Amino acid sequence: MKKYDFKIPNILCVNARKIYVDGVYHWMFSIDFAEEIEALTGVKNLSESEPRFLRTLRELMKKLNDGQKKLALLFFTTIAETLITPTMGKFPKDERLVLPVRELINDHSIDELRHLRYFVELFHFIWEQIDFDDRHILCLLLPRMLYSYFEPDFDRIIQLLKLLGFSDEEIKRVLSDTYPKDRIVENVMASSTATIKLFKDVGMFDDYKIKSAFHEEGFLV
């Protein structure tokens, strides 16, 4: 990203490496836990597919130049790291989940709280160092990025429902009853308090077009 030589404190660089290690650890223990469940229950793990939000990101990035694409990845990661903590925080207390699952999520969420604080601090440091045009282009994509984290992967859901023997008509009814857009947006708003606050704090919504883009996606900002 030659256009941007971000000036950030060295401690943020050090902590970024620590977060990378956390991320690898989370990935490894999640795989190990899934394999343990498969071995214990005898239920085979269904084939994995690329998450919908990554497909959405790739589509959004098509019209960006190389520098903007790298910034888009940073913005997208900031959304992910500020969304996941409030989303995960409620599960360790949900006694409908078996204890090992709650303990695993609780361990993960403790780390994610540190990650949230880190990315809030990092975003503040880089915000003023991004030029207006790039900032404007990227911010107009943020509401779609934000929504994509909660948007159901309908292709994957349809595939799974077909495997379970549901007819096309039954699948349509399941999707319409389970995933109305207003409920999805309501879920996003409930889970994105820290993300929206960060955007407000840097003055993002002072730009009418950016604020309108969020409203068009259904977000009250």
Phi, psi and omega in degrees: 000069188298330182296332185239115172251081188298134176262102180229152181300149180300328181298328178291327177292317179298314182292332176298320178294323178295321179294323176300316178297317176304315183298318178296319179298316179299319179298316183291317182287335176291319177296314180300317182294318179298320179292324177295318179296317180298317180293322183288318186266338185078004179269120183290139175291129179293152180303139182277154175225160180296132180302145181301321185296333176287325176294320178297316180300315180300322179293317181295330185277352186302323185266006181268151173281175187300318179295319179293326179297320179292322176294322179299321178296321178293317178297317182296319178294322177299318176300311183301316186282341177262346177273320195291330184295307178294333179292316183282334188299334184276341187288323180299339180266356184274103185286358172288340177271143179293153188304315180302324179292317180295321179294320179296315180294322180296317178299317179295316186293331177298315177295319185293333176296321175294322180295320178302310181299322180296311185289331172298313180296316181298317182298320177299321182292321186273339187306308183287348181268357178263133184290160190302314184298312179296318180300316182295314181300314183290320182294330177293340178271343187300317181299324178290320175301314182298314181296325186296335180291337183247352181292127180300144175275084187300322179300316180291319180297316178299318179301314182292320179294325177294321177298330179275358174094011178286144177282166179301320181292320178295322180296317178301318181292318178299315182294316182291325180283329188266330189233052174294144187298323182297329178287323178296313180298320178300320178293319178298314182297322180291332185261352188249024181305312182292323180294311181296321178298318178300314180296321178294318185296328179273359177086017183301322185277004171289340176275117185301319183293322179292316178299320179295323179297322177293318179298320181296332178275354176104006183268134177267102183235000000 
